Structure formats: C-alpha cells, structure tokens
Amino acid sequence: MTVAFQHYDPPALTDRLHNAQGMTRPLMLEIVDKACRRFPSLGQSERTARVMRLIDAEAWTDAALALMELELPLWRVRRIAYDEGEWHCALSRERELPDWLDAAIEGCHGDFAVALMSAFVEVQELAMEAPRPSVPQMRPAPHPLYEPAACENFS
C-alpha cells in the first residue's frame, strides 16, 4: 500500500457518496484528499489548478471529469444512462469491446456528479488492491540441480 493510501478507507468514502444528497465542496475535497494519488504532484500544477477552479465554481460534473482525466488516464467513460431517477455511469479501460466482454466499473446515484465520483472511487479502490511493481518481475533462477529433459519421440 502506498503512503498516499494509508489513510484511505474506501468503504467509508463509498458510504459517504451513497448517502450524499448531492455533490458539495467538502465532499469533493474529501475525495481529492483521500482517493487521489496524482493530484498533489508538482508536475501537474496546471491541471490541478483547473480542477480546483472547477470545484470553486461548483461545476461538479466538469470537476469530476477533469479529476478522472488527471487520475485515471487509461480509463474512459463508457456509458452514461438515466433510469428511474438514477444516473448510471460506467468507466472502462476497453471501450471498444462489446458490453458483454468489458469489465466496466459502474456507479449510480440520483446526482450525476456523485454517480461519476462513485465509479471513480470504485476504480481507485480496484487500483489500490492490484499490486503493480514499478520494476518488471523476473523469473526466479532455476534450482541448481534442475536439468531439462527432452521426452518427445520423433520416430
């Protein structure tokens, strides 16, 4: 677990989003504080300033999409649907695949920005659970007494 995620409690943040009436500045800042790894980096100052301007202007949907673009560069919005009073937002890494083959992450809520952020938090939780070393792993050296044997019959 990275240092940035030591204070990250995905179920608590997911519950807060689920129970929210709508997006608010404190809720958005909590998401940025607890679920974002790239946001505080110094190399992204122009992009992070844009997200903060959108949050200050209470442009929640634009802020959510800009935050996703910053934090999840490989993920895209696959589907947005409104059904029976709830927004359903699906994020995917493979948008070109048919729906039945794609492993999209979906968030739903009555507020569009909260639905987007619910899917965002789910993807961040998924990314946190998947260990990805920065250096590719190498196969371990074979045992010194290991000797391959050919067992094919060519006759």
SVG drawing of the C-alpha trace seen along z (x, -y; Angstrom):
<svg xmlns="http://www.w3.org/2000/svg" viewBox="-38 -30 61 74">
<polyline fill="none" stroke="black" stroke-width="0.4" points="0.0,0.0 1.4,-3.4 1.8,-6.2 -0.9,-8.2 -3.4,-5.4 -2.6,-4.6 -5.4,-6.9 -7.8,-5.9 -10.9,-4.0 -12.8,-3.0 -16.0,-1.7 -16.3,-4.9 -15.9,-7.1 -18.3,-4.9 -20.9,-5.1 -20.5,-8.9 -21.1,-9.1 -24.0,-6.7 -25.7,-8.7 -25.0,-12.2 -28.0,-14.2 -25.7,-15.8 -22.2,-16.9 -20.8,-19.5 -17.4,-21.2 -16.4,-19.4 -17.3,-16.0 -15.4,-16.8 -12.3,-17.9 -12.6,-14.8 -12.5,-12.7 -9.5,-14.6 -7.7,-14.3 -8.4,-10.6 -8.7,-8.9 -6.3,-10.9 -2.7,-9.9 -1.6,-12.2 -3.5,-15.3 -0.9,-16.7 2.1,-16.1 4.0,-19.2 4.3,-18.3 0.6,-18.5 0.1,-22.1 -1.8,-23.5 -4.2,-20.5 -4.7,-20.5 -5.3,-24.3 -8.0,-23.7 -9.7,-21.1 -9.6,-23.4 -11.1,-26.3 -13.9,-24.0 -14.5,-22.9 -14.5,-26.6 -17.1,-27.4 -19.2,-24.4 -19.0,-22.9 -19.3,-19.4 -19.6,-17.4 -16.8,-19.2 -14.6,-18.8 -15.4,-15.1 -14.5,-14.6 -11.3,-16.6 -10.3,-14.7 -10.9,-11.4 -8.8,-12.6 -6.0,-13.5 -6.1,-10.5 -7.2,-7.7 -5.6,-8.4 -6.2,-4.9 -9.9,-4.9 -12.8,-6.4 -16.5,-6.9 -18.1,-4.0 -21.8,-4.6 -24.0,-7.3 -27.6,-6.4 -30.5,-7.9 -33.1,-5.3 -35.8,-5.6 -34.4,-8.6 -30.8,-7.5 -27.7,-8.2 -25.6,-5.1 -22.0,-5.9 -19.7,-3.2 -15.9,-3.6 -13.9,-1.2 -10.3,-0.7 -11.5,1.1 -14.4,-0.9 -14.1,0.7 -15.1,4.2 -18.7,5.3 -20.5,4.7 -20.6,8.4 -16.8,8.7 -15.9,5.5 -15.3,5.4 -16.7,1.8 -16.9,0.3 -20.3,-1.3 -21.5,-3.9 -25.1,-5.1 -26.8,-7.9 -29.5,-10.4 -27.0,-13.2 -24.9,-12.9 -21.6,-14.2 -22.0,-11.8 -22.6,-8.9 -19.4,-9.8 -17.4,-10.1 -18.8,-6.8 -17.4,-5.0 -14.2,-6.9 -13.8,-5.8 -14.5,-2.2 -11.8,-2.3 -9.3,-3.8 -10.2,-1.0 -9.6,1.5 -6.2,-0.1 -5.2,-0.1 -5.8,3.6 -3.9,4.6 -0.2,4.7 1.9,3.3 5.6,3.2 7.4,0.3 10.1,2.8 9.0,5.8 9.3,9.1 11.9,11.6 11.6,15.3 13.4,16.8 16.6,18.7 16.1,22.4 17.3,24.7 21.0,25.6 20.1,29.3 17.4,28.6 18.1,30.1 15.5,30.0 14.8,33.4 13.6,33.9 10.8,36.5 9.5,36.4 9.5,39.4 10.4,38.4 10.3,41.9"/>
</svg>
